[in-house]
Amino acid sequence: MILADLGYGAIWLTLAAALWAATAASMGTWRRRPELLASARNALLATAGLTTLSCALLLALLYARNFQVQYVYEHVSTYLRPAYVLAAFWAGLEGSQLLWLWLLAIFTGVAVLRRPTWDRELRPYAMVFLAFAQAFFALLLVAISNPFQLMPDAPAEGISLNPLLQNFWMIVHPPIIFASYALWTIPAAYALAALVRGKLDATWLRGTRMWSVAAWATLGVGILVGGWWAYLELGWGGYWAWDPVENSSLIPFLVGTAFIHSAVVQERRDMFRTWNVGLATLTFVLTVFATFVTRSGLIESVHAFAESPIGYYYLGYMLLVLAIAVGLMLARYRELRGAGELGELLSREFVFLIVNLLFLGLAGAVMLGTLWPTLTESVRGAATSLTKESYNRFAGPLGLLLLALLGLCPLVDWRKTTSRQLLGSLWVQAAMALVTGVLLALLGDWPPAAVLAFAIVAFVATTILLQMVQSVVARARTADENPLVAAARVLGRSRRRYGAHIIHLAIVLIVMGITASQAHQVEVQVPLAKGATIDVEGYTLAYRSFDYQSSELAGNKLRNEVILDVYRGDRLVDTLSPERNFHSNVDGSVTEVALRSTLKEDLYIVLASLEPDGMAALQVLVTPLVLWLWIGGLILILGTLLALWPSRSGRPARNPEGEVA
Amino acid sequence: MSPKLKFLIGGLVVVTVIAALIASSFGGTSSDYLTIAQVRALGPDQARDSRVAGAIVANSVVWSTSEVRLTFDIQDETGRLSVSYRGPQPDMLVDAVEAVAIGKYNPAKRVFEADELLMKCPSKYEEKQ
């Protein structure tokens, strides 16, 4: 098997090149030998090429359905649709790690190809850490999880991809998540470089700002896409279940969010130096942890450690990075003290400190919850698991506190604000919050916690919109411009600031969607004969026809389907057809949800069962405002693009006033 | 009071509040992993959220379309237990797959009433709701 050998060989060469890059970069700086630094850079460009080759070969083997390769045998089949063969690439541990390594090698390549400017001093050290990260994944691939592993003989047919993963969103979700993980590696490498060099001013933060904002947004979008997949494919009407795999991507997102906010404080006030190097490194370590949790299944039980040594590799690497970071932080104790002086407690600095603590607390609690069964099992011998409600009980209040601070923060000045100033500036948004709360409490049947959440949403949205409007009005007045022209100018001039405003508005919309859908879901489970109708929350569902076990050979499945006409009053608004199918490669049936999404609410129908005579059992869910989660996700992307859009000088947009909340 | 001390005290207050909030939610509504024998030993006054796992007993799965209810038996080395679940059956439910039922035991009916079912799939990747 020449192709498999070639692919495996390319990973070995990647390992060798990465180790050489780390050695050459360290020696080059230590001995001041530029030719060694150039060699390290070339080695890192070589790993980008080698991993690309390796990925191309694995993809070719998957498409050729070469079942002698174990990974191919386990994840594809002759009847799997070509689009899903791509999803099979990252459906398993081996392929995922190869994807991680490839993305990391590509981003590293981009970083080292750029002409050194601000990072002339830091780049050699950053190269060492980037090369080590690549070496770690290459080592895992060659030593214990080789995607090119051959079997003694080639079976005629493969196991194929789990039908739950045969979904468009599963083609895009894992690469987005892994791209964000690989992107987070770069700020972390520069944080460690800044520590080694002792150059701990905001240079490394400003220089890696584009990477960290891109990593943050990519991770946020990746998590939302994962939720959208769960919502469409898993058939229980929710998008988030607090299960270990979801939690593991949320944890680095929370810590990373703390980091990009904390960075603002250092850029503006030269404070939080220790926080920032710590948070950047921790975010990276947590992305490694997430990969480990998602693809190994080891979180399920401590006993899995005995089955495969892979857990020890991951654990060892994470501890090593953390130990290096902590050791360097202790050694650089003096340089970590910034010039900025603390102001009063009622100051923006203190608000940012609370924000850091809240994000870390939330991340720590989710981490503890994820590990809770494992911890209780090893301490008490009997495992206990957290329910969704217990997660919601801390995540709800902490999340709302963070949201409230998002509305409050722009009203608090750096260094010092008097309570009189603060109260004077917040009455408009406070009034909006009050009106929203009172109206919802009187008119809707929302629980008190949801009313409070909506009031905070109104408060924050008003603060952000006021901020945006005020600067447009100010510009229109001083420059004597038409308000539209002024808006475009202001948007173009301070992209980073307006990008942040737009991202914050997106977060507000997402919180609104989460609150409504968590607080007020109506669920009906009902048997229904052909020709009968049922009423749910103002919808009338009329059972028109069905399709019992019609075979669909191309997809290798038996289709069960009912067709329902959806009426609002007498008006036909939609026709929905939930399915429950049998696939040849899995035992049991797989549901395909039917969905009618509107801005107001989602009508979500699951076919629970279908008898030969057409008797069906349906689960019908009506959930308000779910669509706003996905709309928020799109706005978040737009805001990020605006913030990252390079200005004419080719540098990322800087904000002259620096007033990023 | 120096600003540093103020920040330290303020920070500590915030940390305490966060920690208390988290601790209270961890203590409250967690569900214990129990064996089938432990579940069956629960008395009428001991109804609480628990999780019980076992292999689905062959030919025990009964689906009622009219009730939209799934019943089946699970088995581990300590015994056998009837599980009742109202709602669509989870994807890929089959005999001998390991199921995790989350809910409460009803000693009068000798049935475990599950609010949630998780299937433990054979493949390591297929962790799902």
Chai-1 contact restraints between the chains, C-beta under 6 A:
chainA,res_idxA,chainB,res_idxB,connection_type,confidence,min_distance_angstrom,max_distance_angstrom,comment,restraint_id
A,A91,B,Y125,contact,1.0,0.0,6.0,A-B,restraint_1
A,G92,B,Y125,contact,1.0,0.0,6.0,A-B,restraint_2
A,N162,B,E126,contact,1.0,0.0,6.0,A-B,restraint_3
A,L234,B,Q129,contact,1.0,0.0,6.0,A-B,restraint_4
A,W236,B,Q129,contact,1.0,0.0,6.0,A-B,restraint_5
A,A241,B,Q129,contact,1.0,0.0,6.0,A-B,restraint_6
A,V245,B,E127,contact,1.0,0.0,6.0,A-B,restraint_7
A,G297,B,K124,contact,1.0,0.0,6.0,A-B,restraint_8
A,L342,B,P3,contact,1.0,0.0,6.0,A-B,restraint_9
A,L342,B,K4,contact,1.0,0.0,6.0,A-B,restraint_10
A,L342,B,F7,contact,1.0,0.0,6.0,A-B,restraint_11
A,L345,B,K6,contact,1.0,0.0,6.0,A-B,restraint_12
A,L345,B,G10,contact,1.0,0.0,6.0,A-B,restraint_13
A,I354,B,V14,contact,1.0,0.0,6.0,A-B,restraint_14
A,L357,B,V14,contact,1.0,0.0,6.0,A-B,restraint_15
A,L357,B,V15,contact,1.0,0.0,6.0,A-B,restraint_16
A,G361,B,I18,contact,1.0,0.0,6.0,A-B,restraint_17
A,A365,B,I22,contact,1.0,0.0,6.0,A-B,restraint_18
A,A383,B,Y33,contact,1.0,0.0,6.0,A-B,restraint_19
A,T384,B,S30,contact,1.0,0.0,6.0,A-B,restraint_20
A,T384,B,D32,contact,1.0,0.0,6.0,A-B,restraint_21
A,S385,B,S31,contact,1.0,0.0,6.0,A-B,restraint_22
A,S385,B,R51,contact,1.0,0.0,6.0,A-B,restraint_23
A,L386,B,S30,contact,1.0,0.0,6.0,A-B,restraint_24
A,T387,B,T29,contact,1.0,0.0,6.0,A-B,restraint_25
A,T387,B,S31,contact,1.0,0.0,6.0,A-B,restraint_26
A,E389,B,T29,contact,1.0,0.0,6.0,A-B,restraint_27
A,S390,B,S25,contact,1.0,0.0,6.0,A-B,restraint_28
A,S390,B,G28,contact,1.0,0.0,6.0,A-B,restraint_29
A,S390,B,T29,contact,1.0,0.0,6.0,A-B,restraint_30
A,S390,B,S30,contact,1.0,0.0,6.0,A-B,restraint_31
A,R393,B,S25,contact,1.0,0.0,6.0,A-B,restraint_32
A,F394,B,L21,contact,1.0,0.0,6.0,A-B,restraint_33
A,F394,B,I22,contact,1.0,0.0,6.0,A-B,restraint_34
A,F394,B,S25,contact,1.0,0.0,6.0,A-B,restraint_35
A,P397,B,L21,contact,1.0,0.0,6.0,A-B,restraint_36
A,Q525,B,V68,contact,1.0,0.0,6.0,A-B,restraint_37
A,P527,B,T65,contact,1.0,0.0,6.0,A-B,restraint_38
A,P527,B,S66,contact,1.0,0.0,6.0,A-B,restraint_39
A,V586,B,M92,contact,1.0,0.0,6.0,A-B,restraint_40
A,D587,B,V94,contact,1.0,0.0,6.0,A-B,restraint_41
A,G588,B,M92,contact,1.0,0.0,6.0,A-B,restraint_42
A,G588,B,L93,contact,1.0,0.0,6.0,A-B,restraint_43
A,G588,B,V94,contact,1.0,0.0,6.0,A-B,restraint_44
A,V590,B,D91,contact,1.0,0.0,6.0,A-B,restraint_45
A,T591,B,D91,contact,1.0,0.0,6.0,A-B,restraint_46
A,V606,B,P88,contact,1.0,0.0,6.0,A-B,restraint_47
A,A608,B,V68,contact,1.0,0.0,6.0,A-B,restraint_48
A,A608,B,P88,contact,1.0,0.0,6.0,A-B,restraint_49
A,S609,B,W63,contact,1.0,0.0,6.0,A-B,restraint_50
A,S609,B,T65,contact,1.0,0.0,6.0,A-B,restraint_51
A,E611,B,T65,contact,1.0,0.0,6.0,A-B,restraint_52
A,M615,B,T65,contact,1.0,0.0,6.0,A-B,restraint_53
A,A617,B,T65,contact,1.0,0.0,6.0,A-B,restraint_54
A,A617,B,V68,contact,1.0,0.0,6.0,A-B,restraint_55
A,Q619,B,P88,contact,1.0,0.0,6.0,A-B,restraint_56
